[in-house]
Amino acid sequence: MTVRRVMGIETEYGIVVPGDPGANPMVASGDVVTAYAASRGIRPARASWDYADEAPLRDARGFDMGRGSAHPSQLTDVEDPTLANVVLTNGARLYVDHAHPEYSSPEVTTPRAAVTWDRAGELVMREAVARLATVPPGINLYKNNTDGKGASYGTHENYLMARSTPFASIVRHLTPFFVVRQVMCGSGRVGIGVDSRTPGYQLAQRSDFFEVEVGLETTLKRPIINTRDEPHAVADRYRRLHVILGDANHCDVANLLKMGTTSLVLAMIEADAIRDDLSVRRPVATLHEVSHDTTLQAKVELADGRRMTALELLWEYHDRAAAFVAERSAGDPDADTAEVMHWWGTVLDRLGRDPMEARREVDWVAKLAVLEGYRERDSLGWGDPRLKAVDLQWSDVRADRGLAHRLAATGRVEVLVDETDVVAAVTSAPTDTRAWFRGECLRRFPDDVVAASWDSVIFDVRGQRTLQRVPMLEPLRGTEAGVGELVRSAPDAASLLEALARTRDDA
C-alpha cells in the first residue's frame, strides 16, 4: 500500500497586461506560450498536441454528453489553430486554455515529484514573463485561482485509478474528504463570495465557485466530484480521476499533502477499506462554510447526524489511513508514504493547537500571517483594497515580487524540494513514466516530432510517406529504464522507429 500512483497537476495562471485592462487575454496567453517556446528553440508547429484520443464529453456515470449540449469550454478535443500549444522536453504541455496560459505537468509517480514538476512550471512562466518584459508593457502572471471579481480558473489534479473501482464508491468516500481537505491545502483568499464583495478572509480560493456535488462541467456549475472519463491510458484498465476542486499551492508541504493524502484516500477506496459512512449533509454548502471559517471551529454535520469540526473529520481520514498503511505495509511503509503521513499528522496537530503554528506549511495560514501584519500596521479592515493587492502580489510568479517566493527565499516557509531539482525539472522529464519517452524524443529529434499527447508521439520522418504514430497507452512504459538504451542508441528518428518496430515484433 502506497501513495505512489501516476498523477499530475495542471495549472492555469492568472494573466494581466499592465496598463491595459482591455487586453485580449487569449492573445496575451498566446504570447506567453510563444515567448517561452522561442526561448527554448521550440517551434510550435513541430511540437503541437495530438487530439486523436481526446474524449472530454465521456461521463464516468456511463454516458456521453451530446456535443450540442456542451458548453464550448468543455470541447477540449478541438484544436484552435489561433492558440499556441507546445510540448516541452520535460514531458509537460504548455498551451492556451481558453483565456489563460496553462502548464500541465508530466506524469509522475509520487507526491514529491508532483511538487517538483509543478514548481518547474512556475519557472517556465517566470521565464516567459522575463522575456515579455523586454517589450513594454509586458505581461504579469499569477499562480492563483481567481481575479477577485467573479472569475475563477483551475488548478486540476489527475490520479490514475483502477477501472474496477465503482465510481459510486469514489463519490461516496471522496466527497467528505474534499469538503474538508481545504483546511490543509487551501491557498487563502481576501473576500467572501464569488466576486469577493463581502469583506473577510477564507481558507480556499476555489470553494465559493462550486455549485453541485457531481457533474461533468469544469467552468459552469462546477462539481465537487468531476465525472470526466478520459483516462489517456488503457481504458478498460484505468480511470483518470480529474479533480478540479483544489487551489494552486506555493507551500511545498500543502502541495505534497494535497496530492499525497488524496492518493491515500483513493487507495483505501480502491481496496474497499472505508466501511463506515462519513458522508456530509449538504456538501456544497458545507464546502463554503468550511472555507469561510478561519477559526476551524465550525461544525460539519454528517449524514448520520454526527457533528464534528473539519479538523476532526480530517483526523478520521488520517487515522483510517494510518491503520490501512500499517496493515498493508507490515509497519514499514515506503519513504513517500511515510513522508505524507508525517506531514499529515504534523499539520493537523499544529492547526488544532493554533492555526498560526502551521504558517510554515499551509498557504492560507502563511498568507493570513502576512495580511495580519499589514492590517495591524495600517489599521486596515478586510474591505480595504490594499489587502486585495497584497493577496494578488502573494501569487506573482516573479521571484522579487511574489510574496510567497520571498518567504521561501528567506526561510519562512518549509521547502521540501531543492531548487536545483526544480531547475532540472524544467528541461528533464520524470524517468519512471512514459513522460520520459515523450520528452526525450522532443529533445533528441525536435525536427521529426510533429505532435504529441499524453498517450502518443507522432513523427514526420523524411522519406516516410505517412506520419508515424507511436502509441503509449501504458503510463508506466516508455520509462528510461525500459527504453532508455533504445532511444539513446538511435542516431535519428527513423532508426528509433525501426528499433521500436522490431521490439514490438519480438514481443
C-alpha positions in Angstrom: 0.0 0.0 0.0 1.5 3.3 -1.0 0.8 6.9 -2.1 2.6 6.1 -5.3 0.5 6.1 -8.4 0.5 8.0 -11.8 -0.5 11.6 -11.0 0.0 15.2 -12.2 -1.1 18.8 -11.8 -2.5 21.2 -14.4 -2.3 24.9 -13.5 -3.9 27.8 -15.3 -2.2 31.1 -14.5 -3.8 34.4 -14.0 -2.7 36.9 -16.5 -2.5 40.8 -16.6 -1.3 43.2 -19.2 -0.1 46.2 -17.1 -1.9 49.4 -18.0 -4.2 47.7 -20.5 -7.3 46.2 -18.7 -9.0 45.7 -22.0 -6.2 43.5 -23.5 -7.4 40.2 -25.1 -6.4 37.5 -22.6 -6.3 34.8 -25.3 -3.8 36.8 -27.3 -1.8 37.6 -24.2 -1.8 34.0 -23.2 -0.6 33.0 -26.6 2.3 35.5 -26.3 3.3 33.7 -23.0 3.5 30.3 -24.7 5.3 31.5 -27.8 7.7 33.6 -25.8 8.7 30.6 -23.7 8.8 28.3 -26.8 11.1 30.8 -28.5 13.4 31.0 -25.5 13.9 27.2 -25.7 14.1 26.9 -29.5 10.8 25.1 -29.8 8.8 25.6 -33.0 5.1 25.2 -32.1 4.3 23.8 -35.5 6.7 20.9 -34.8 5.6 20.1 -31.3 1.9 20.6 -31.1 -0.8 18.5 -29.5 -2.4 15.2 -30.8 -6.1 15.3 -30.1 -6.9 11.9 -31.6 -7.8 10.1 -28.4 -9.4 13.1 -26.5 -13.0 12.4 -25.3 -13.9 15.3 -22.9 -17.7 14.6 -23.0 -17.4 10.9 -21.8 -19.0 10.7 -18.4 -17.9 8.2 -15.7 -21.5 7.6 -14.9 -21.8 5.6 -18.1 -22.9 8.0 -20.9 -21.6 10.7 -23.3 -22.8 14.2 -23.2 -24.1 15.4 -26.6 -21.9 18.0 -28.2 -24.9 20.2 -28.8 -25.5 20.3 -25.0 -21.9 21.0 -24.0 -20.5 24.4 -23.2 -17.8 25.4 -25.6 -15.2 25.3 -22.8 -15.8 21.6 -22.5 -14.8 20.8 -26.1 -11.1 20.4 -25.4 -10.7 17.9 -28.2 -10.9 20.5 -30.9 -7.7 22.3 -31.9 -7.9 26.1 -32.3 -5.1 27.0 -34.8 -5.0 30.5 -33.4 -3.9 29.3 -30.0 -0.4 28.4 -29.0 0.2 24.8 -27.9 3.6 23.1 -27.4 5.0 20.0 -25.7 8.2 20.5 -23.6 11.3 18.4 -23.2 10.3 17.7 -19.6 7.2 16.0 -20.9 4.8 18.8 -19.9 2.2 20.6 -22.0 2.3 24.4 -22.3 -0.7 25.9 -24.0 -3.6 28.4 -24.0 -6.6 27.1 -22.2 -9.4 29.5 -23.0 -8.2 32.8 -21.5 -5.2 31.5 -19.5 -1.8 30.1 -20.2 -1.7 26.6 -18.7 1.2 24.4 -17.6 0.2 20.7 -17.4 2.9 18.8 -15.7 4.3 15.5 -17.0 3.1 12.3 -15.4 4.9 11.5 -12.1 4.5 8.7 -9.6 5.0 10.4 -6.2 3.6 13.4 -4.4 7.1 14.8 -4.0 7.7 14.6 -7.8 4.3 16.2 -8.4 5.6 19.2 -6.3 8.9 19.3 -8.2 7.4 19.4 -11.6 4.6 21.8 -10.5 7.3 24.2 -9.3 9.1 23.7 -12.6 6.0 25.2 -14.2 6.5 28.3 -12.1 10.0 28.7 -13.5 8.6 28.2 -17.0 6.1 31.0 -16.5 8.7 33.2 -14.8 11.0 32.9 -17.9 8.1 33.8 -20.2 7.4 36.9 -18.1 11.1 37.9 -18.2 11.1 37.5 -22.0 8.0 39.6 -22.4 9.2 42.3 -20.1 11.6 43.4 -22.8 8.7 44.5 -24.9 6.6 47.0 -22.8 4.1 46.9 -21.3 5.0 43.2 -20.7 2.7 40.6 -19.1 2.4 39.6 -15.5 1.4 36.1 -14.4 -0.1 34.9 -11.1 -0.3 31.4 -9.7 -3.7 31.8 -8.2 -7.3 30.8 -8.9 -9.4 33.9 -9.0 -9.2 37.5 -10.2 -11.3 38.7 -7.2 -14.0 40.0 -9.5 -16.0 36.9 -10.1 -13.8 34.8 -12.4 -12.1 31.6 -11.3 -9.6 29.4 -13.2 -8.4 26.0 -12.3 -5.6 24.0 -10.7 -6.6 20.5 -11.6 -5.2 17.3 -10.2 -5.1 13.9 -12.0 -4.9 10.5 -10.4 -4.8 7.2 -12.3 -7.0 4.6 -10.6 -8.2 1.0 -11.2 -11.1 1.0 -13.6 -12.7 -1.8 -11.5 -13.3 0.7 -8.6 -17.0 1.6 -8.7 -17.5 5.3 -9.4 -20.3 5.5 -6.8 -17.7 4.5 -4.1 -15.4 7.2 -5.2 -18.2 9.8 -4.9 -19.4 8.5 -1.5 -16.0 8.4 0.2 -14.1 11.2 -1.6 -16.8 13.9 -1.3 -16.5 14.4 2.5 -12.7 14.4 2.3 -12.8 17.1 -0.4 -15.2 19.2 1.7 -12.6 19.4 4.5 -9.2 18.9 2.6 -9.0 22.7 2.1 -8.1 23.1 5.8 -4.7 21.7 4.9 -4.4 22.7 1.3 -6.4 25.9 0.7 -4.4 28.9 -0.6 -6.4 31.6 1.2 -8.3 34.5 -0.3 -9.3 38.0 0.6 -13.0 38.4 0.2 -16.1 36.2 0.6 -18.3 35.1 -2.3 -17.5 34.6 -6.0 -17.0 38.3 -6.6 -15.2 38.8 -3.2 -17.7 41.5 -2.5 -18.2 40.6 1.2 -15.3 41.7 3.3 -13.4 38.9 5.0 -10.8 36.2 4.6 -11.3 32.5 3.8 -9.3 29.3 3.5 -9.6 28.5 -0.1 -9.7 30.3 -3.4 -11.9 27.9 -5.3 -14.6 26.8 -2.8 -17.1 29.6 -3.4 -17.2 28.7 -7.1 -18.6 25.2 -6.6 -22.3 24.7 -7.0 -23.1 20.9 -7.4 -21.9 17.6 -5.9 -21.2 15.6 -9.1 -21.0 16.6 -12.7 -19.1 16.8 -15.9 -18.6 20.6 -16.2 -15.4 22.5 -15.2 -16.3 26.1 -15.8 -20.0 26.3 -15.1 -22.0 24.5 -12.3 -18.6 23.3 -11.0 -18.9 19.9 -9.2 -17.0 18.7 -6.1 -16.5 15.4 -8.0 -15.9 15.8 -11.7 -17.1 12.9 -13.9 -14.9 13.3 -17.0 -13.9 9.8 -18.1 -10.9 10.4 -20.3 -8.2 8.1 -19.0 -5.4 8.8 -21.5 -4.5 5.2 -20.9 -5.8 1.7 -21.5 -9.5 2.4 -20.9 -10.6 -1.0 -19.6 -7.8 -1.0 -17.0 -7.5 2.6 -15.9 -9.6 5.5 -14.8 -8.2 9.0 -14.6 -9.8 10.9 -11.7 -9.9 14.5 -12.8 -10.0 16.8 -9.7 -11.0 20.4 -10.2 -11.6 21.5 -6.6 -8.1 22.3 -5.5 -6.1 25.5 -5.2 -2.8 26.5 -6.6 -0.3 25.9 -3.8 3.0 27.7 -3.1 3.9 25.9 0.1 5.6 22.6 -0.6 4.0 20.9 2.4 0.5 21.8 1.4 1.1 20.8 -2.2 2.6 17.5 -1.0 -0.4 16.9 1.3 -2.9 17.8 -1.4 -1.5 15.1 -3.7 -0.4 12.6 -1.1 -3.5 12.4 1.2 -5.8 12.3 -1.8 -3.8 9.4 -3.2 -4.0 7.6 0.1 -7.8 8.1 0.3 -8.1 6.7 -3.2 -6.0 3.7 -2.3 -8.4 3.0 0.6 -11.4 3.4 -1.8 -9.8 1.0 -4.3 -9.2 -1.6 -1.6 -12.8 -1.1 -0.2 -11.2 -0.3 3.1 -13.5 2.5 4.2 -16.5 0.7 5.5 -18.3 3.3 7.6 -20.1 6.3 6.1 -18.5 9.7 6.6 -20.9 11.4 4.1 -21.6 15.1 4.8 -25.1 16.6 4.8 -25.3 19.5 2.3 -21.7 19.1 1.0 -21.7 22.1 -1.3 -23.0 24.5 1.4 -20.6 22.9 3.9 -17.7 23.3 1.5 -18.4 27.1 1.5 -18.9 27.2 5.3 -15.6 25.4 6.0 -13.7 27.8 3.7 -15.2 30.8 5.5 -14.2 29.6 9.0 -10.7 30.6 9.8 -11.2 29.6 13.4 -11.7 26.0 12.3 -14.4 25.6 15.0 -17.5 25.4 12.8 -19.3 22.1 12.9 -19.7 19.8 9.9 -22.9 17.8 10.0 -22.6 14.2 8.8 -25.5 12.4 7.1 -25.8 10.1 10.1 -26.4 13.1 12.4 -22.9 13.3 13.9 -21.4 16.8 14.2 -17.7 17.4 14.2 -15.2 20.1 13.1 -13.5 19.9 9.7 -10.3 19.1 11.6 -11.9 16.3 13.4 -13.2 14.8 10.1 -9.7 15.1 8.7 -8.4 13.2 11.7 -11.0 10.5 11.0 -9.5 10.1 7.5 -6.0 10.3 8.8 -6.5 7.6 11.4 -8.1 5.3 8.9 -5.2 5.9 6.5 -2.6 5.3 9.2 -4.2 1.9 10.2 -4.5 1.0 6.5 -0.8 1.8 5.8 0.3 0.0 8.9 -1.7 -3.1 8.0 -0.8 -3.3 4.3 2.9 -2.4 4.8 3.5 -4.5 7.8 4.6 -1.4 9.7 7.3 -0.5 7.2 5.8 1.9 4.6 7.9 3.3 1.7 9.6 6.6 2.1 7.0 8.6 0.1 4.1 7.2 2.1 5.9 7.8 5.4 6.6 11.4 4.4 3.0 12.1 3.6 1.8 10.5 6.8 4.4 12.5 8.8 3.2 15.8 7.4 -0.4 14.9 7.6 -0.3 14.3 11.3 2.1 17.2 12.0 0.0 19.8 10.2 -3.3 18.6 11.8 -1.6 18.8 15.2 -0.4 22.4 14.6 -3.7 23.6 13.2 -5.5 22.1 16.1 -3.4 23.9 18.7 -3.3 27.2 16.9 -3.7 27.6 13.2 -0.9 30.1 13.1 1.5 27.3 14.2 1.1 26.0 10.6 2.2 29.2 8.8 5.3 27.4 7.6 3.4 24.6 5.9 -0.1 25.8 4.9 -0.7 28.5 2.3 -3.8 30.1 3.8 -2.1 30.4 7.2 1.1 31.8 5.7 -0.8 34.4 3.7 -3.0 35.3 6.6 0.0 36.0 8.8 1.3 38.4 6.2 -2.0 40.1 5.8 -2.5 40.5 9.6 0.9 42.2 9.7 -0.4 44.8 7.2 -3.8 45.1 9.0 -2.1 45.8 12.3 0.5 48.2 10.9 -2.0 50.3 8.9 -5.3 49.6 10.8 -6.9 48.0 7.7 -10.3 46.5 7.6 -10.9 43.4 5.4 -12.7 45.5 2.9 -9.6 47.7 2.2 -8.5 47.3 -1.4 -4.8 47.3 -0.3 -5.3 43.8 1.2 -6.6 42.5 -2.2 -3.5 44.0 -3.7 -1.3 42.1 -1.2 -3.3 38.9 -2.0 -2.5 39.3 -5.7 1.1 40.0 -5.0 1.4 36.8 -3.0 1.0 34.8 -6.2 3.2 36.8 -8.5 5.5 34.4 -10.4 8.4 36.9 -10.3 10.9 35.9 -7.6 11.5 39.5 -6.5 7.8 40.5 -6.4 5.9 37.4 -5.4 5.4 37.4 -1.6 5.3 33.6 -1.4 8.6 33.3 -3.2 10.1 35.9 -0.9 9.0 34.0 2.2 10.5 30.8 0.8 13.8 32.6 -0.1 14.1 33.9 3.5 13.4 30.6 5.1 10.0 31.5 6.5 8.2 28.5 4.9 9.1 24.9 4.8 10.8 24.0 1.5 10.8 20.3 0.7 12.3 20.3 -2.9 15.7 21.7 -3.6 15.8 24.4 -6.2 18.4 22.6 -8.2 16.0 19.7 -8.7 13.3 22.2 -9.8 15.6 23.8 -12.3 16.5 20.4 -13.7 12.8 19.5 -14.0 12.2 22.5 -16.3 14.0 20.6 -19.1 14.1 17.0 -17.9 11.2 14.6 -17.7 10.5 12.1 -14.9 12.4 8.9 -15.6 9.7 6.5 -14.3 6.7 7.2 -16.6 6.1 7.5 -20.3 6.8 11.2 -20.0 10.5 10.3 -20.3 10.0 8.9 -23.8 7.9 11.9 -24.9 10.3 14.4 -23.5 13.4 12.6 -24.8 12.0 12.3 -28.3 11.4 16.1 -28.3 15.0 16.7 -27.0 16.7 14.4 -29.5 14.6 14.6 -32.6 12.9 18.0 -32.4 12.6 18.3 -36.2 10.9 14.9 -36.6 8.2 15.2 -33.8 5.1 17.0 -35.2 2.7 16.3 -32.3 2.4 14.5 -29.1 -0.2 13.8 -26.4 -0.3 12.0 -23.1 -0.6 8.7 -24.9 1.2 9.2 -28.2 4.1 10.7 -30.1 3.8 11.4 -33.8 6.8 11.6 -36.1 7.2 13.0 -39.6 10.3 11.3 -40.8 12.0 12.3 -44.1 11.5 9.6 -46.6 8.4 8.2 -44.9 5.1 8.6 -46.9 2.9 8.9 -43.9 3.1 10.2 -40.3 4.2 7.6 -37.8 2.2 7.4 -34.5 3.8 5.7 -31.5 1.0 4.9 -29.0 1.8 5.0 -25.3 -1.3 3.7 -23.6 0.6 2.2 -20.6 1.8 5.1 -18.5 4.5 3.1 -16.8 6.1 2.1 -20.1 8.3 4.4 -22.1 10.5 4.9 -19.0 14.2 5.5 -19.0 14.8 2.0 -17.6 12.5 0.5 -20.2 13.6 2.2 -23.4 16.5 4.4 -22.4 19.1 2.4 -24.2 17.0 2.1 -27.3 16.4 5.8 -27.5 20.0 6.8 -26.8 21.5 4.4 -29.3 19.3 5.6 -32.2 21.2 8.1 -34.4 17.9 9.5 -35.8 14.2 9.2 -35.6 13.9 6.7 -38.4 16.3 4.4 -36.6 14.3 4.7 -33.4 11.0 3.8 -35.2 12.7 0.8 -36.8 14.0 -0.3 -33.4 10.6 0.1 -31.8 9.0 -1.9 -34.6 11.5 -4.7 -34.0 10.8 -4.7 -30.3 7.1 -5.0 -30.9 7.6 -7.8 -33.4 9.8 -9.7 -30.9 7.2 -9.2 -28.2 
